[in-house]
Structures are given as structure tokens and as C-alpha cells.
Amino acid sequence: MNVRITILCLTLVRLSSGDSQAQGPVTIRGGNVAISITTGVPEGQPLPVVNTITSLNYRRSVLPTKITVSSSCPAQKFSLKVLATSVTLGIPSPEVTLVNGMFAADFITNIPPGIPRRERCTLRYTGSATYSQGNSLELGNDTHVVTYTVVAQ
């Protein structure tokens, strides 16, 4: 079995009209991610692959904020989830399943207002597939464009 999931990350910042102080960029450290599922359990399913090489950097704002996540992956065939770990400020949401065309889901909430400073979390992506879903050689790779957005809460 050979399944390949590629993750291309985008970040957005939406400022509220009451926020006179720029929040600064939200950045992804570690670049784009490729997850390859190549092994499985005999007479079982392919083993999920976890990737934790990327991190999300964000800034505290003068308003309470949150970070949302969404994904675009036309003709998605395989499963991809993301979880914020080692969050320095705010409350991480439970693991989010990324589905093509999904509405933005809460990712880190309750980021309190205060003096702007850099915060960060590790992004834990988990890619999985079943034998019945097929493989990338037959169906092609999944390519997710994952968008992280900072919004006023």
C-alpha cells in the first residue's frame, strides 16, 4: 500500500475594526508536509503516520482571539487530522479531522488579550487510510491546502 498526503499550509489574519494594533503574521515553521503511508499490519489495515515537524507561530493581540483551521482537498480519498500540542497560550481544541470544503473549525481558543508576544504550538498531523480506500498509485495523492486563521473571539 502506498498512500501519499501532501499538506500545503496557509495562514490568514482577520482584524476586527476595534483592533488598532496589528497582530502580526501567523507563520508556519517547518514548511509543507508530506505523509506517506507504506506499511500495514498483516491481515489488518495500514498503519497511520504521525508528523510533528511543523509548528504554528502566532501573536497575542489586544483583543481576545482564537485560531481556526480549514482544509481544501478536491477529490479527497484519505483521512487527515491535525492537533495543536505544546500550546504556549490559549486552549487547544480536540483533534480536528480535515475534510475538503469544511467550515473553519476552532483550533486554539481563548487566547487572552495582552501585550503582543510570540506564541507557538506544534502541529501534529495524522494521516490514515484503509485498504478499501485504495492507494495513491491507483487514485493519485491527496493534496490538502490547510488554512489557519486568527480571528477575534
LINTA-V642101 format. One record per residue. N is the residue number from 1. SS is DSSP state (2 for helix, 1 for strand, 0 for the rest). Layout:
N;SS
N;SS
This chain:
1;0
2;0
3;1
4;1
5;1
6;1
7;1
8;1
9;1
10;1
11;1
12;1
13;1
14;0
15;0
16;0
17;0
18;0
19;0
20;0
21;0
22;0
23;0
24;0
25;0
26;0
27;1
28;1
29;1
30;0
31;0
32;0
33;1
34;1
35;1
36;1
37;1
38;0
39;0
40;1
41;0
42;0
43;0
44;0
45;0
46;1
47;0
48;0
49;1
50;1
51;1
52;1
53;1
54;1
55;1
56;1
57;1
58;1
59;1
60;0
61;0
62;0
63;0
64;0
65;1
66;1
67;1
68;1
69;1
70;1
71;1
72;1
73;0
74;0
75;0
76;0
77;0
78;0
79;1
80;1
81;1
82;1
83;1
84;1
85;1
86;0
87;0
88;0
89;0
90;0
91;1
92;1
93;0
94;0
95;0
96;1
97;1
98;1
99;0
100;0
101;0
102;0
103;0
104;0
105;1
106;1
107;1
108;1
109;1
110;1
111;1
112;0
113;0
114;0
115;0
116;0
117;0
118;1
119;1
120;1
121;1
122;1
123;1
124;1
125;1
126;1
127;1
128;1
129;0
130;0
131;2
132;2
133;2
134;0
135;0
136;2
137;2
138;2
139;2
140;0
141;0
142;1
143;1
144;1
145;1
146;1
147;1
148;1
149;1
150;1
151;1
152;1
153;0
